[in-house]
Amino acid sequence: MTLTSIPDGPIADPLPETDGPAEAMAARTWDPTGPNLIVHAENAAFLPTLPDETFTLIYVDPPFNTGRTQKRQVTTAVRAAAGKGDRVGFQGRSYSTLRGDLHSYDDAFDDYWSFLEPRLREAWRLLADDGTLYVHLDYREVHYAKVMLDAIFGRESFLNEIIWAYDYGARAKSRWPAKHDNILVYVKNAKTYHFDNAEVDREPYMAPGLVTAEKRERGKLPTDVWWHTIVSPTGKEKTGYPTQKPEGILRRIINASSREGDWVLDFFAGSGTTGAVSQALGRRFVCVDENPQSIAVMTKRIPKATVLSMFED
């Protein structure tokens, strides 16, 4: 199956082969028995250096092409003397707000599909025969991505569209408020892919009175609609990186579609949630991002990982 245009122009050429310093670095430092990696690199240059069929799970959360710069300020509240802070909290206690680094990245592309398509082709190449790809987008581009992924993987390899629903942020008054993301799920081989629902966290029944006590106690397997809060602005999980995704979402994905010891890849790694959860669950990982702020956040969040850079100091 081939695709001639997405949606306004021809499909981009494949990523160019690399036979320079990047390839030499990957051959020297990545190994199936090697350490977890945080890689500071442009993913288009780094991905071609990795061997075929290496990863059981690939999760990517690419820029959503919103047309604006994404920013998030790190803020920390500390106790202050009574009446001296700029915020009042529980039981009238005073707090002062400390502002930290402002993290940002550009989320605007003149030709989004020539940017994304060759990277998704690399994802297909890098998936093991039993591997699964999760592509996390939103309403702006997900429908075009579905057509593109059908072309790359074949429609028979489409497994699910997961709807992650949340209830936070501003509410539109002239239309239905957009309060969900879309996660497209494709498998390399529709007959051999790995999926273990026994490892997935279970949810309470919405009508517990209609099921047996045993089923109520066990809970039900999640459907393709996941209700999960965003990362709390005041929670311990928060890194301050824009677009950070909750560990609960990644935990469900990684438990279902990989085993302990399997390799997991995220080449739009951002805050490093994929790596942090993979490490906690006994998986091995490669997290790639070109943003220095991302690398700084991941290095702090996952200090045991080995950090590589394809950029000159």
C-alpha positions as CSV (number, residue, x, y, z in Angstrom):
1,M,0.0,0.0,0.0
2,T,1.3,3.5,-0.9
3,L,0.1,7.0,-0.1
4,T,0.6,9.8,-2.6
5,S,-0.1,12.8,-0.5
6,I,-0.6,13.8,3.2
7,P,-2.6,16.1,3.1
8,D,-1.3,18.9,0.9
9,G,1.9,17.6,-0.7
10,P,4.0,14.5,-1.5
11,I,5.3,12.2,1.1
12,A,8.8,13.2,2.3
13,D,11.8,11.2,1.2
14,P,13.1,8.7,3.8
15,L,15.6,9.9,6.3
16,P,19.1,10.0,4.8
17,E,21.5,7.3,5.7
18,T,24.2,8.4,8.1
19,D,27.8,7.3,7.8
20,G,29.6,9.9,9.8
21,P,30.2,10.6,13.5
22,A,26.6,9.9,14.5
23,E,26.8,6.3,13.1
24,A,30.2,5.7,14.7
25,M,28.9,7.0,18.1
26,A,25.8,4.7,18.0
27,A,27.8,1.7,17.0
28,R,30.2,2.3,19.9
29,T,27.7,3.1,22.6
30,W,24.3,1.4,22.0
31,D,24.2,-2.3,22.7
32,P,21.4,-4.7,23.6
33,T,23.2,-5.5,26.8
34,G,24.2,-1.9,27.4
35,P,22.8,0.9,29.7
36,N,19.7,2.9,29.5
37,L,20.4,6.0,27.3
38,I,19.4,9.6,27.2
39,V,20.5,10.9,23.8
40,H,20.9,14.6,23.0
41,A,20.4,14.5,19.3
42,E,18.2,15.4,16.4
43,N,16.1,12.2,16.0
44,A,16.3,12.3,12.2
45,A,20.1,11.9,12.5
46,F,20.1,9.4,15.3
47,L,17.4,7.0,14.4
48,P,19.1,5.6,11.2
49,T,22.1,4.6,13.3
50,L,20.0,2.1,15.3
51,P,19.6,-1.5,14.1
52,D,16.4,-3.0,12.7
53,E,13.8,-4.6,14.9
54,T,15.4,-3.5,18.1
55,F,12.4,-2.2,20.2
56,T,9.4,-4.0,21.6
57,L,7.7,-0.7,22.3
58,I,8.0,2.7,20.8
59,Y,6.0,5.6,22.3
60,V,6.2,9.1,20.7
61,D,4.5,12.3,21.7
62,P,5.5,14.6,18.8
63,P,4.8,18.3,18.7
64,F,1.1,18.8,18.0
65,N,1.6,21.5,15.4
66,T,-0.4,24.0,17.5
67,G,1.4,27.0,15.8
68,R,2.7,28.5,19.0
69,T,5.6,28.2,21.4
70,Q,4.8,25.9,24.3
71,K,6.1,27.3,27.7
72,R,5.9,26.3,31.3
73,Q,7.3,28.0,34.3
74,V,8.5,26.0,37.3
75,T,7.0,27.4,40.5
76,T,7.6,26.2,44.0
77,A,5.6,27.4,47.1
78,V,7.5,27.6,50.4
79,R,6.1,28.6,53.9
80,A,6.4,32.2,54.8
81,A,5.9,34.2,57.9
82,A,2.2,35.0,58.6
83,G,1.0,37.7,56.2
84,K,4.4,37.9,54.4
85,G,3.8,35.6,51.4
86,D,2.0,36.1,48.1
87,R,-0.3,33.1,48.5
88,V,-2.6,31.9,51.3
89,G,-3.1,28.1,51.7
90,F,-4.6,25.6,54.0
91,Q,-5.8,27.0,57.4
92,G,-4.7,30.5,56.3
93,R,-1.0,29.7,56.2
94,S,1.1,32.1,54.1
95,Y,3.4,30.9,51.2
96,S,5.9,32.6,49.0
97,T,6.1,31.5,45.3
98,L,9.6,30.9,43.9
99,R,9.8,31.0,40.1
100,G,12.3,28.8,38.4
101,D,13.5,28.1,34.8
102,L,11.1,28.7,31.9
103,H,11.1,25.7,29.6
104,S,9.9,26.1,26.1
105,Y,9.9,24.6,22.6
106,D,8.6,25.6,19.2
107,D,5.4,23.8,18.1
108,A,4.9,25.3,14.7
109,F,5.9,23.7,11.3
110,D,5.5,24.9,7.8
111,D,5.3,21.3,6.5
112,Y,4.3,19.1,9.5
113,W,3.9,16.0,7.4
114,S,7.3,16.1,5.7
115,F,8.7,16.4,9.3
116,L,6.7,13.5,10.8
117,E,6.4,10.9,8.1
118,P,10.0,9.8,7.7
119,R,10.3,9.5,11.5
120,L,7.3,7.2,11.6
121,R,8.8,5.1,8.8
122,E,11.9,4.8,11.0
123,A,9.7,3.7,13.9
124,W,8.3,0.8,11.7
125,R,11.9,-0.3,10.9
126,L,13.0,-0.2,14.5
127,L,10.0,-2.2,15.9
128,A,10.6,-5.9,16.7
129,D,8.2,-8.4,15.1
130,D,6.2,-8.4,18.3
131,G,6.4,-4.7,18.7
132,T,3.9,-1.9,19.1
133,L,3.9,1.8,18.3
134,Y,1.9,4.4,20.3
135,V,1.6,7.8,18.6
136,H,0.2,10.5,20.9
137,L,-1.4,13.5,19.1
138,D,-4.5,15.6,19.5
139,Y,-7.5,16.6,17.3
140,R,-5.5,18.9,15.0
141,E,-3.5,16.2,13.2
142,V,-4.6,12.7,14.4
143,H,-6.9,12.0,11.4
144,Y,-4.1,12.7,8.9
145,A,-1.7,10.6,11.0
146,K,-4.2,7.7,10.9
147,V,-4.1,7.7,7.1
148,M,-0.3,8.0,7.1
149,L,0.2,5.1,9.5
150,D,-2.2,3.0,7.5
151,A,0.1,3.5,4.6
152,I,3.2,2.7,6.5
153,F,2.1,-0.2,8.6
154,G,-1.0,-1.4,6.7
155,R,-4.5,-1.1,7.9
156,E,-4.5,-4.6,9.3
157,S,-1.8,-3.4,11.8
158,F,-4.1,-0.8,13.3
159,L,-4.9,-1.9,16.8
160,N,-6.7,0.9,18.6
161,E,-7.3,4.6,18.9
162,I,-7.1,5.4,22.6
163,I,-8.9,8.5,23.9
164,W,-7.2,10.0,26.9
165,A,-9.9,12.2,28.5
166,Y,-9.1,14.8,31.2
167,D,-10.9,17.8,32.8
168,Y,-8.5,20.6,33.3
169,G,-7.7,24.0,31.8
170,A,-9.7,26.7,30.1
171,R,-13.2,26.1,28.7
172,A,-14.3,27.4,25.3
173,K,-17.6,29.2,25.2
174,S,-18.2,29.1,21.5
175,R,-17.7,25.3,20.9
176,W,-17.4,22.0,22.9
177,P,-14.3,22.3,25.0
178,A,-11.5,20.0,23.7
179,K,-10.6,17.9,26.7
180,H,-8.9,14.8,25.3
181,D,-5.8,13.6,23.4
182,N,-5.7,10.8,20.9
183,I,-3.2,7.9,20.9
184,L,-3.0,5.8,17.8
185,V,-1.7,2.2,18.3
186,Y,-0.2,0.2,15.5
187,V,1.6,-3.2,15.7
188,K,4.4,-4.5,13.5
189,N,2.9,-7.9,13.0
190,A,-0.9,-8.3,13.6
191,K,-0.4,-12.0,14.4
192,T,2.6,-11.9,16.8
193,Y,2.4,-8.6,18.7
194,H,2.8,-8.6,22.5
195,F,-0.2,-7.5,24.6
196,D,-0.6,-8.6,28.2
197,N,-3.9,-7.4,29.7
198,A,-3.1,-9.2,33.0
199,E,-0.4,-6.6,33.7
200,V,-2.7,-3.6,33.1
201,D,-4.1,-1.7,36.1
202,R,-7.8,-2.2,36.4
203,E,-10.6,0.3,37.0
204,P,-13.8,0.3,39.2
205,Y,-17.0,-0.7,37.5
206,M,-19.3,2.3,36.7
207,A,-22.3,0.2,37.8
208,P,-20.8,-2.1,40.5
209,G,-24.3,-3.3,41.6
210,L,-24.7,-5.1,38.3
211,V,-21.6,-7.4,38.7
212,T,-20.6,-10.0,41.2
213,A,-18.7,-9.2,44.3
214,E,-15.6,-11.0,42.9
215,K,-15.7,-8.8,39.8
216,R,-16.2,-5.7,41.8
217,E,-13.1,-6.5,43.9
218,R,-11.0,-7.2,40.8
219,G,-12.2,-4.3,38.8
220,K,-12.5,-4.1,35.0
221,L,-10.0,-3.9,32.2
222,P,-9.8,-0.4,30.8
223,T,-11.5,0.3,27.5
224,D,-10.1,2.5,24.8
225,V,-11.3,5.6,26.7
226,W,-8.9,6.4,29.6
227,W,-10.0,8.9,32.2
228,H,-6.8,10.2,33.8
229,T,-5.9,13.6,35.3
230,I,-3.1,15.6,33.8
231,V,0.1,16.1,35.8
232,S,-0.8,18.1,38.8
233,P,0.7,21.6,38.7
234,T,1.5,21.2,42.4
235,G,2.3,17.5,42.5
236,K,5.6,15.7,43.1
237,E,5.6,14.3,39.6
238,K,5.7,17.7,38.0
239,T,9.0,18.6,36.2
240,G,8.0,21.9,34.8
241,Y,8.6,20.8,31.2
242,P,5.7,21.7,28.8
243,T,3.5,18.9,27.6
244,Q,4.7,16.5,30.3
245,K,2.5,13.4,30.3
246,P,1.4,11.6,33.4
247,E,3.3,8.5,34.6
248,G,-0.1,6.6,34.9
249,I,-0.7,6.8,31.1
250,L,2.8,5.5,30.3
251,R,2.7,2.9,33.0
252,R,-0.4,1.4,31.4
253,I,1.1,1.4,27.9
254,I,4.5,0.0,29.0
255,N,2.9,-2.8,31.2
256,A,0.6,-3.9,28.4
257,S,3.0,-3.8,25.4
258,S,6.4,-4.8,26.8
259,R,8.0,-7.3,29.2
260,E,10.6,-6.8,31.8
261,G,14.0,-6.5,30.1
262,D,12.5,-5.3,26.8
263,W,13.8,-2.2,25.0
264,V,11.5,0.9,24.8
265,L,12.2,3.9,22.6
266,D,10.9,7.4,22.8
267,F,12.4,9.8,20.2
268,F,10.4,12.9,21.3
269,A,11.3,12.3,24.9
270,G,10.5,15.7,26.4
271,S,10.4,15.4,30.2
272,G,11.5,11.7,30.1
273,T,8.3,10.1,31.5
274,T,8.8,7.1,29.2
275,G,12.3,6.6,30.5
276,A,11.3,7.1,34.2
277,V,8.4,4.6,34.0
278,S,10.4,2.1,31.9
279,Q,13.2,2.1,34.5
280,A,10.7,1.7,37.4
281,L,9.1,-1.3,35.6
282,G,12.4,-3.0,34.8
283,R,12.4,-2.2,31.1
284,R,15.4,-0.8,29.2
285,F,15.1,2.5,27.3
286,V,16.5,4.9,24.8
287,C,15.1,8.5,25.1
288,V,16.1,11.0,22.4
289,D,15.5,14.8,22.3
290,E,17.3,17.7,20.7
291,N,16.1,20.3,23.2
292,P,18.9,21.0,25.8
293,Q,16.2,21.8,28.4
294,S,14.7,18.4,27.9
295,I,18.1,16.7,28.4
296,A,18.6,18.7,31.6
297,V,15.2,17.6,33.0
298,M,15.7,14.0,32.0
299,T,19.2,13.9,33.5
300,K,17.9,15.1,36.8
301,R,14.8,12.9,36.7
302,I,16.7,9.7,35.7
303,P,20.2,10.1,37.1
304,K,21.2,6.5,36.5
305,A,20.9,6.7,32.7
306,T,23.9,7.2,30.5
307,V,23.8,10.5,28.6
308,L,25.1,10.8,25.1
309,S,25.3,13.8,22.8
310,M,25.6,14.1,19.0
311,F,26.2,17.8,19.3
312,E,29.6,19.4,19.6
313,D,30.3,21.2,22.9
